[in-house]
Amino acid sequence: MKNKIFWKMAPVFLFFALLMAQAYGAEKPIVLGLPTSFFQPLCKSGKLAVDMAIEEINAQGGIFVKEEGVKRPLKLVTADTRCGEPGTPVQSALMAVDKLIAEEKPDAIVVAPFRSEAMVATMDLIAKYKIITLQTIAQTPKLIEIFQGDPQKYKYWFRATTNSVYVGTAAAKTMDMARVHFKHDKLFIIAQDTLWARAAADAAKAKMEGFGWKVVGYEPVAVGTNDFSAVLSKARSSGAQMLYVVGDMPTLPVCFKQWKSMKIPTMLFLDFAVVTSPKAWASYGEDLDYVLVLPFPAGTATPVKALPKSVEFHKKWKEKKYPEMDDPRVVSSAYDAVYILKDAIERAGFVPSKDPDKFVEFLEATDLEGISGRIKFDKSTHQQIFGEDPKEASVIVSYQWRAGKMVPIYPENLAEAKLELAPWVK
């Protein structure tokens, strides 16, 4: 008798169970995979940025999937590729990405491996699994070469951040202000010997020579170098007026300290992590005065008044009581990547994993406001477009340290001060 009653009531129970599931947002989550190197402060902050975006979206009920007629929450799964640790082979990073995709079956990947060499190797995995990937760290132009070599195979990959050529070009335009205003024309370059850093240095060199600068030295240094005195002595004897240092290894602050202690008579443009953080002044104090820095996309390190989304991003970060970023480069890109996916899913009406080939078309049509300006992709490269007008493209901003603050000085339409020459270089 009890069994008969149960079976009669089963449809009613099921109906109310479905109602309860919808009421409490128990829809199957859209899974985002984040495989990267959590040894690096940049990656730790990037994950927090992704967490923040996911929390915001889930607090609104999730992402509306038109085809299913429901809002689905986001869920994050991670894997440590360890590719930011010295000595970790690329194959180890590749295995971590493969394991994440095969076991967790994410609907899309965000951020992705830290080291460019590992990201290059990951391209074939992305193609193999046909997994939509919004990569936001690795900067090497090699990724565009791979994509353009077989756009059909690699179409699932998008770079939702800067690349080394953009970075090097922005650095060159910033440094060229010293030629325009102070008649400087001699540049010395120190570049970490990795794909992305050499590419940034090469781009800066080409641009600077085009502006009329003479590159009086170009020195690659191995990852792990902890004494820069010899190469700095070369910079001194070269007669350089501007020193450009690019890389991301933990020992690069030694270069900065030795530049100061050796009294190298140049302006200094530092394209590496620790000096792009607002926390840097606490460590280096007045030694940072007049130093030029470039944290890649505008607004990732500190708010830019002309970019409302950057002000909003940092306000939310503080409200979350997240720790100040030790390395803010491209952290904003990690946050924006989640919203790029949300926007594309809502326009497509289905999740990326259902039909990745079709979903590519919706990502290519991306056009929304992000932290660094207008977000659009170049269909021929799948690279986020950067320029100098935030109404037309995303923007890179350079800063100069002034009495404890990072002040935007480039591009001029977003600048909050003019470039000043360090007193000892006058």
N, C-alpha and C positions, 0 to 999 in steps of 0.2 A: 504493500500500500504506500509506504513511504517513498519507495523507488518511483512509483507511478507519479506521485505528486512532484517529486524532484524533476522528472523529465518533462512534465507539463510546465513547470515553472522555469526550466532552464533558459528558454528564450528571453524571458523577462529579466533573469539574472544577467544574462549576456548584454542585454540592452542597457541596463543600468551600469554595468561594468564599463561599457564603452563611453557612456556619458561621464562617468567619474574620471576615466582616463583623459578625456578631452578637457574636463574641468581643471585637472591638475597638471596639464601639459605633459602627459605621459606618451606623447607621440615618439616614434623612433627617432633618435637624434641624427643630425647630419654630422658626420665625424670628420674632423680636421686632423691631419697628421702633421707633426712638427718634429722632423729629425734634424738635429743640429748639435753643435759642440758646446755643452753646458760648462765647460772649463772656462770659456770666454765670457767676461762680464757683459759684452754686447748681446750675447745669446740669452743670458739670464734676463736681461732687461727686455729683450725682444719677446720672450715668453710672457712676461708680465703684461706687455702691451697687448698681446693676443688674448690673454686672460681677461683684460679689461674690456676689450671689444666684445668678447663672447658674453661676459656678464651683462653688458649693456643691452645686447641684442636679446638675450634670454629673458631679461627683466621685462622686455616688451612682448614676451610670448614666443620669441624665436623668429624664424624666417618663414614667410608665407610661401608655400609651394602650391602654385595655382592648379597644377595638374592633379594634385591630391586633395585640394580644398582644405588644407590644414596648415597651421603654423608648426614648424618643427624646431626644437632647440638645437643648439650647437654643443658638441662634445669634443674635447681636445685629447689626443693621445700623443705621446712623445717618445723619442729615442735619442740616446746620446751617441752621436757619431764620433766624438773625441778628435775630430779632425783639426781642432784648434790647439791641440796639445802637441808640443814638439816631439817629433819622432813617430807619431802615429801614422802608419801606412794608409794610403788611400783605400786599399782593399778593405780595411777594417771599417772605415766609414761607409763604404758601399754595402757591406754586409748588414750594417745596422739599418740602413734605409730599406734594403730588400726585406729584412725581417719585419720591419714595421708595416710595410705595404702588404706583405703576404699574410701576416697574422692579424693585424688590426683592421685591414681592409678599409682605410679611410676613403671618404668621398672626394677629398682633395688634399693637397699638401700646401702648407704655407711655410715661409722662412727658408727651410731647406739647409743643406750643409754650409758650414761657415767658410772653410778654405776653398778658394777657387778651383784648385786641383781636384778636390773631392767633388765639387759641383759639376765639373766637366765630366767626370766618370759617371755621375748620377744621371746624366742626360739619356743614356741608353736604357736605364731602368724606367725612367719616366715614359719612354717610348714603348718599352716592353709591356708595361702594365696599363698604358694609355690613361695615366692618372694626371688630372689637371693640377698643375703646380704653379703657384705664385711665389717665386723665389725672391727673397728680399735682402740677401747679404752679399754673396759672391759677386765681385765687380769685374771680372775679366771679360774683355771683348770677345774672347775665344768662344764664349757661349753663343754669341750672335753668329759667329762663323759656322758653328755646328748646326744651328737652326737653319741658316740659309743654305747650307750644304744639302739639306733634305727637309724642306719645310713641312712636307706631308708626314714624315716620320716623327718629327720633333714638335709638332704643332701644339702639343699639350703643355709646353713650357712657356711661361711668361716671366719677364723680369719686372717686378713691381717696385723698382727702386732705381738708383743711379747706376752707372757703370764707370769704369776707370777713365774712359775718354771724356765723359761729362765732367768727372771730378778734376782731371788734369786740365781741362779747358777752363773751368771755373777758377782753378788755382792760378792759372796763367793770367787770366783777365784781372784777377785781384792783384797779383804781383806787378802787373804792367802799370798799375796806377802810380808806382814809384818812378817809372820812366816818365810818365805824363807830367807828374807834379814835381819830381825832384831830379830829373835827368839821369837816373840810374840806368845802366845798360849791361851789367855783368852778373850772370847767374851761375851758382854752383848747386848741383843736385846730389843728394844722398838718397838712394832708393833701396829698400829691403828687397832682397833677391827672391821675390815671389811673382807669380803671374800678374796679379792685380796691381801690385805696387810698381812693377816695371812698366806696365801699361799706362798707369797714371803719370809716371815720370816721363815716359816717351811722349805722351799727349801734351804735357806741360812744356817739354823741350821744344817740340815742333811749333806750338803756338807762340812761345816766347821768341823763338828765332824769327817767326813771321812778324812779330811786333817790332823787331829790330834789336833784340837782346843778343849778346854773345854768351853762349854757354861755355864757361871756362873750366868746367869740371863735371863729370858724371860718374859717381862711384856707387856700384851695387854693394850691399853688405849682406852677409849671410844671416839667416834667422838664428837668433841666439847670441849674436855679437854683443859683447858687454864692455868694450873699450873702443871709443870712437875718436880718440885723441889723434891718431895718425891721419885719418881722413879729414878731421877738422883742421889740422895743420896745413893740409893741402888746400883747403878752402881759404885759409888766411893768406897763403902765399900766392893764390890765384888772382887776388885783387877783386874778388867778388863783392858785390854790394847787397846781394840777396842770396840767402841760403834756403833751399827748398828740401825738406826732409819728409819722406813718405814711407809709411809702413804700419804694421799693427802688432809687432812683437813686444812682449812685456819689458824688454831691456831698453827700448828706445828712450825712456826718460833719462838714461845715462847720457845719451847724446846731448839732450837739452842742458843737463847740468854741466857737462864739460864745455859746451859752447859758452855758457855763462862764466865759468871759472877761468877759461882760457881767454876770455874777452875777445872773442872773434868779432871783428868790426863789420858785421853785416846786419841787415834786417833779417828776421827769421820767420819763415812760413812753415809751420808744423802741421803736417797732414798725418797725425796719428792720435790714438785714442785718448790718453789721459789728459791732454791739454784741451780737448774739446768738451770736457765735462765742467759744469759750473763748480764742481767740488775741487777743481785743480788749484784754485787760488789758496785754499787751505793748506795745500802741500808745498806750493812753490812761492806763494806770496808775490812780492814786487818783482821777482825774477821774470814773471810773466808779462809785465807791462810792455806794451807795444808789439807783442808777439801776435802774428796772424794765424788763424786756425780755420779749418773747414770741416764741419761735422756732416757733410754731404747734404741730404735733402733739407730744405729750409724748415726751421722750426723744430727739428728733432732734438737739438741740444737745449735750446732756450726759446721762449716765445718771440715771434717777430710781430710787431704791432700791426703791420699791414696784412697779416695773415690770420684772420679770426679763428680758424680751425686749430692753429698752433697754440694760440692763447687758451682755447678750450681744452686741448689735449693736456697741457701742463697743469691746468687747474684741476682736471679730473685725476691726474697722477697724484697730486698733493692730497686731494680729498681721500684717495685710496690709502694714503699713508705709505705708499711704496717707497723704497729707499731711493735716494738720489742716484742717478745713473753714473757709474764709473766710466762707461763708454756709451755715449748716446747715439753714435753714428747709425743711421738707418733704422733705429728703434721705431720711429714714427711710421716707417714703411711696413713694419710688421703689423701695426695697428690698422693702417689703411687697407692692408691686404684682406683682412677679414671683411671689411665693408665692401671691397671690390667684389668679393665672392657673393656677399649678400645681395648686392645690387644685380649681379648677373643672374643669380638664381631666381630672383623675383621677376626679372624680365623674361627669362627662359621659361619659367613655370615648372622646372624639374631640377633635380640635383645633378651635379656634374658627373657622378659615376653612372647614372642611368644611360646617358648618351654623350660621352666625352667629345666625340667628333662634332656633334651639333653644338655642344656647350661652348666650344672654342669660338664660334661665331659671336656669341653674346659677350664673351670677354673682349674680343677684338673691338666690339662696339662700345666699350666702356667710356663713359663721359660723366664724371662727377667731381665734386669738390673734395679735396683731401687736405691734409695738414700742410703740405708744401705747395698747394695750388691746384690747378685743374689736372685731373688724372685722365690721360688718354694713352693708348698704345699705338705704336707704329706697326701696322699690319705686316710690313715687310721684314720686321726684325723681332716682333713681340716684345720690344723694349718700351718701358714707360718713357714718354716724351718729356724732356726738360728744356726749358728756355729761360727767358728773363722776365716774361710777363705772366704773372700767376693767373690771369684771366684766360690765357691761351694754353698754358702748359704748367707742369710742375717746375719749381725753381730751386736752385742751390744758392745758399747764402754763405758768404764768408764773414768772419768776425775779427775784430782786433780787441785784445785784452786791454782794458783801461781801468786802472784802480779797482780791481776786483770784479769787474763785470765784462762779459762778452758783448761787444757792441757791433751790430750789423753795419758793415761798410760797403758790401757789394751784394747784388747790383745796386746801382744808384737809386732806382725807383723804390727800393725797399730799405735803403740805408738809413740809419739813425744817427750817423756821424761820418765825418770825412777821415780818410787815412792820415795818420800822423806818423812822422818819422821819429824813430828812437833817438834820444839826445846824443848818444855816443856815436851815431852814424853821421850826424850833421857835419 
